[in-house]
């Protein structure tokens, strides 16, 4: 639907705020109960809106869920890119690992929502494309920083190249978050991730112990 003259309809500040509140409420409810156990009424109640407000922004609960995932995934991808940014070509591996670990592991609720999305993706190729796109952007952010550091900060030979290193970083994150979802021990998960990433991104072939 377009406005007079073919221009897209104007999005008011109130509508933007309503959509944001619905997404925030949905995030809380999905994390607490799981996507498959949540109704539109529950999201509306948590946001303090009527069903009319919901349907003026989203056609279905699935559409809201996907919009929520995209919003949070985009935020995480930007945070990872920012955590890896820095002046000069040298890569301070310990400092970068600390920043990335803090970004990726502070929100257990996000991991719960993302796991729900993974279950949907495993059964629906269209949904899988969204998840694969998010993972690709994470790897690209990591690979881009490693590429800029190449020649100044060596990449361990076992990883091959920057693409291999980026895949290894994301795989390490996946493994650590499984344990985090079960024991909810964020501090231990962050410590394990820092150890794994530091080991992956530094060449320990000349170190003892």
Protein Blocks (a to p, Z undefined) as FASTA:
>chain_A
ZZehhiacdddfklmmmmmmmmmmmmmmmmmnopklccfklmmmmnopafklmmmmbfbf
klmmmmmmmmmmmmmmmmmmmmmgcedjbdcfklmmmmmmmmmmmpmklmmmmmmmmmmm
mmomklmmmmmmmmmmmmmmmmmmmmmmgojaccdfklopamlmmmmmmmmmmmmmmmmm
mnopaklmmmmmmmmmmmmmpcfklpgZZ
